[in-house]
């Protein structure tokens, strides 16, 4: 098989296209002929040794794939050759074939394109779990999303609206604000690409004003860095703060804000 291998820490340009042995599925596993693979923020961290999971090199990154089952292991009855599936793995997706446990795969309908399926679980799965299971978002509450034009952020807009929330999109440009509106956001706040203490105060007040009432009932933070503190300060009483991503850096928050 062909695979994009990480042979040394680095960005996407460090990956090498190589020939590798085609893996065989073991008991309780299936092999998927990959038709599409998702590209997500954790993939960029893993290849730079900045993620909590560090597979031994060489390895193929890619944690989200869609394709056709082309082999099944011993004891597998839920899948057969030719089934259309999407699957999750810690790595191995940037290859023509990948072996996954059956519990990490699910069949997809014929009408769902492979490229859409390959970008579904990490974004919509993350956002659904965050908003429903962790934040327990309720109809009528306000939801502020930092990084609303990104993959998980865009999914959070749609899921938040489906759950009956007032959704305010936090974005870095007017173009991204228009995109968030198309997805269903009720309002938006444009934050600066660089922010200082004065800018943090302005942003916090903008979030409160857009969410109404005492502020945001739920903050969904897919940005982190210096944007986290003003978002936390904009929380309403009994508000919930979801840490989803940190492309702007790992936030440093005064603990008294949690009181």
C-alpha positions as CSV (number, residue, x, y, z in Angstrom):
1,X,0.0,0.0,0.0
2,X,1.0,3.7,-0.2
3,X,1.2,5.8,2.9
4,X,2.1,9.3,3.9
5,X,4.6,8.6,6.7
6,X,6.0,10.8,9.5
7,X,9.7,9.9,9.7
8,X,10.7,12.9,11.8
9,X,9.0,15.7,13.8
10,X,7.7,18.5,11.5
11,X,4.8,20.0,9.7
12,X,2.9,18.6,6.7
13,X,5.9,19.1,4.4
14,X,7.9,16.6,6.5
15,X,5.6,13.7,5.5
16,X,7.0,11.2,3.0
17,X,5.0,9.1,0.4
18,X,6.2,5.6,0.7
19,X,5.3,2.0,-0.1
20,X,4.5,0.0,3.0
21,X,3.2,-3.5,3.7
22,X,-0.6,-3.8,3.5
23,X,-1.9,-4.6,7.0
24,X,-4.1,-7.7,7.7
25,X,-7.0,-7.5,10.1
26,X,-6.8,-9.4,13.3
27,X,-9.7,-10.9,15.3
28,X,-12.4,-8.3,15.8
29,X,-10.9,-6.0,13.1
30,X,-11.7,-4.9,9.6
31,X,-9.5,-3.5,6.9
32,X,-10.7,-0.4,5.1
33,X,-9.7,0.7,1.6
34,X,-9.5,4.5,2.3
35,X,-11.4,6.7,-0.1
36,X,-11.1,9.9,1.9
37,X,-9.3,11.0,5.1
38,X,-10.1,13.9,7.4
39,X,-7.4,16.6,8.2
40,X,-7.8,17.8,11.8
41,X,-5.9,19.9,14.3
42,X,-4.7,16.9,16.3
43,X,-3.1,15.5,13.1
44,X,-0.9,18.6,12.9
45,X,0.1,18.2,16.5
46,X,0.9,14.5,16.3
47,X,3.4,14.9,13.5
48,X,5.2,17.6,15.5
49,X,5.3,15.6,18.7
50,X,3.0,18.1,20.4
51,X,0.1,15.7,21.2
52,X,-0.5,13.5,24.2
53,X,-0.4,10.5,22.0
54,X,3.0,9.9,20.3
55,X,3.1,6.8,18.0
56,X,6.5,5.3,17.3
57,X,8.0,6.4,14.0
58,X,7.7,5.9,11.1
59,X,3.9,6.2,11.2
60,X,1.1,7.4,9.0
61,X,-1.0,10.2,10.7
62,X,-4.7,10.6,10.1
63,X,-7.3,9.7,12.6
64,X,-10.5,9.9,10.6
65,X,-11.3,7.9,7.4
66,X,-14.1,6.8,5.1
67,X,-14.0,4.0,2.6
68,X,-14.9,0.4,1.7
69,X,-14.4,-2.7,3.8
70,X,-12.1,-4.9,1.8
71,X,-11.2,-7.6,4.5
72,X,-12.6,-8.8,7.8
73,X,-10.9,-10.5,10.7
74,X,-11.9,-13.6,12.7
75,X,-15.1,-13.2,14.6
76,X,-16.4,-10.2,12.7
77,X,-20.1,-10.5,11.7
78,X,-21.3,-6.8,11.7
79,X,-19.3,-5.9,8.6
80,X,-18.7,-7.6,5.2
81,X,-16.5,-6.8,2.2
82,X,-17.9,-3.9,0.3
83,X,-19.6,-2.1,3.2
84,X,-19.3,1.7,3.1
85,X,-17.9,2.9,6.5
86,X,-16.4,5.7,8.4
87,X,-13.8,4.9,11.1
88,X,-11.7,6.5,13.8
89,X,-8.1,5.6,14.6
90,X,-5.3,7.3,16.5
91,X,-3.2,7.2,13.4
92,X,-2.8,5.4,10.1
93,X,-5.5,7.1,8.0
94,X,-3.2,8.8,5.5
95,X,-2.7,5.5,3.6
96,X,-4.6,3.5,1.0
97,X,-5.5,0.9,3.6
98,X,-6.1,1.0,7.4
99,X,-7.0,-1.7,9.9
100,X,-9.4,-0.7,12.7
101,X,-11.3,-2.4,15.5
102,X,-15.0,-3.0,14.6
103,X,-16.1,-0.8,17.5
104,X,-14.3,2.2,15.8
105,X,-16.2,1.9,12.6
106,X,-19.8,2.6,11.5
107,X,-21.7,2.0,8.3
108,X,-22.6,5.1,6.3
109,X,-25.6,5.5,3.9
110,X,-25.1,5.2,0.2
111,X,-26.1,8.9,-0.2
112,X,-23.3,10.1,2.0
113,X,-20.1,11.0,0.0
114,X,-16.9,9.6,1.3
115,X,-15.3,13.1,1.7
116,X,-18.2,14.3,3.8
117,X,-18.1,11.1,5.9
118,X,-14.4,11.5,6.5
119,X,-14.9,15.0,8.0
120,X,-17.9,14.1,10.1
121,X,-16.9,12.3,13.3
122,X,-14.1,14.6,14.6
123,X,-16.1,17.8,14.1
124,X,-19.8,16.9,14.7
125,X,-19.0,14.1,17.2
126,X,-16.8,16.4,19.2
127,X,-19.3,19.2,19.2
128,X,-22.3,17.0,20.0
129,X,-20.5,15.4,22.9
130,X,-19.3,18.8,24.2
131,X,-22.7,20.5,24.0
132,X,-25.0,17.7,25.0
133,X,-23.0,15.5,27.4
134,X,-20.6,18.0,29.0
135,X,-22.3,21.4,28.9
136,X,-25.9,20.0,29.0
137,X,-27.0,22.9,26.7
138,X,-30.7,23.7,27.1
139,X,-33.2,25.3,24.8
140,X,-33.3,29.0,25.3
141,X,-29.8,29.3,26.6
142,X,-27.0,31.4,24.9
143,X,-24.0,29.7,23.4
144,X,-20.8,31.7,22.4
145,X,-18.5,29.8,20.1
146,X,-14.8,31.0,19.8
147,X,-13.5,29.9,16.4
148,X,-17.0,29.5,14.9
149,X,-15.8,29.3,11.3
150,X,-13.5,26.3,11.9
151,X,-14.5,22.6,11.6
152,X,-15.7,22.0,15.1
153,X,-17.0,25.5,15.5
154,X,-19.1,25.3,12.4
155,X,-20.5,22.0,13.7
156,X,-21.2,23.6,17.0
157,X,-23.3,26.3,15.3
158,X,-25.6,23.8,13.7
159,X,-25.9,21.5,16.7
160,X,-26.4,24.5,19.0
161,X,-29.3,25.8,16.9
162,X,-30.8,22.3,16.7
163,X,-30.8,22.2,20.5
164,X,-32.7,25.5,20.6
165,X,-29.9,27.8,21.8
166,X,-29.2,31.4,20.9
167,X,-25.9,31.0,19.0
168,X,-23.3,33.8,18.9
169,X,-20.3,33.2,16.6
170,X,-16.9,34.4,17.6
171,X,-14.8,34.9,14.4
172,X,-11.8,36.8,13.2
173,X,-13.1,38.4,10.0
174,X,-16.3,39.7,8.4
175,X,-16.0,36.9,5.8
176,X,-16.1,34.3,8.5
177,X,-19.0,36.1,10.2
178,X,-21.0,35.8,7.0
179,X,-20.2,32.1,6.8
180,X,-21.3,31.7,10.4
181,X,-24.6,33.5,9.6
182,X,-25.2,31.1,6.7
183,X,-24.9,28.2,9.1
184,X,-27.5,29.7,11.3
185,X,-25.7,31.8,13.9
186,X,-28.0,34.4,15.5
187,X,-25.3,37.0,16.0
188,X,-21.5,37.3,15.8
189,X,-18.5,39.0,17.4
190,X,-15.4,39.7,15.4
191,X,-12.3,39.5,17.6
192,X,-8.9,40.9,16.7
193,X,-6.1,38.7,15.4
194,X,-3.9,40.1,18.2
195,X,-5.3,41.1,21.5
196,X,-4.0,42.9,24.6
197,X,-5.5,43.5,28.0
198,X,-7.6,46.5,26.8
199,X,-8.8,44.4,23.9
200,X,-9.7,41.5,26.2
201,X,-12.0,43.9,28.2
202,X,-13.7,45.1,25.0
203,X,-14.1,41.5,23.7
204,X,-15.7,40.4,27.0
205,X,-18.2,43.2,26.9
206,X,-19.0,42.5,23.3
207,X,-19.7,38.8,24.1
208,X,-22.0,39.8,27.0
209,X,-23.9,42.2,24.8
210,X,-24.4,39.8,22.0
211,X,-25.5,37.0,24.3
212,X,-27.8,39.2,26.3
213,X,-28.8,38.9,29.9
214,X,-25.8,38.2,32.2
215,X,-23.7,36.8,29.4
216,X,-23.1,33.4,27.8
217,X,-24.6,30.3,29.4
218,X,-22.1,28.2,27.5
219,X,-18.7,29.1,26.0
220,X,-17.3,26.7,23.4
221,X,-13.6,27.6,23.1
222,X,-11.9,26.2,20.0
223,X,-9.2,28.9,20.0
224,X,-7.6,29.3,23.5
225,X,-4.7,31.6,24.0
226,X,-5.4,35.1,25.2
227,X,-9.0,34.9,24.0
228,X,-10.0,32.4,26.7
229,X,-10.0,34.8,29.6
230,X,-12.4,37.4,28.1
231,X,-14.7,34.5,27.1
232,X,-14.7,33.1,30.7
233,X,-15.3,36.6,32.1
234,X,-18.4,36.8,29.8
235,X,-20.0,33.7,31.3
236,X,-23.4,34.1,33.0
237,X,-24.0,32.7,36.5
238,X,-23.7,28.9,36.4
239,X,-22.2,29.2,33.0
240,X,-20.2,26.3,31.5
241,X,-16.8,26.7,29.7
242,X,-15.8,24.0,27.2
243,X,-12.1,23.6,26.3
244,X,-12.1,22.2,22.8
245,X,-8.9,23.5,21.1
246,X,-6.0,25.8,21.6
247,X,-4.5,26.9,18.2
248,X,-3.8,30.3,19.7
249,X,-1.9,28.8,22.6
250,X,-2.7,27.1,25.9
251,X,-4.8,29.5,28.0
252,X,-3.6,30.8,31.4
253,X,-6.6,31.7,33.5
254,X,-6.8,33.3,37.0
255,X,-8.4,30.7,39.2
256,X,-10.6,33.3,40.9
257,X,-12.7,33.5,37.8
258,X,-14.1,30.1,38.5
259,X,-15.6,31.3,41.8
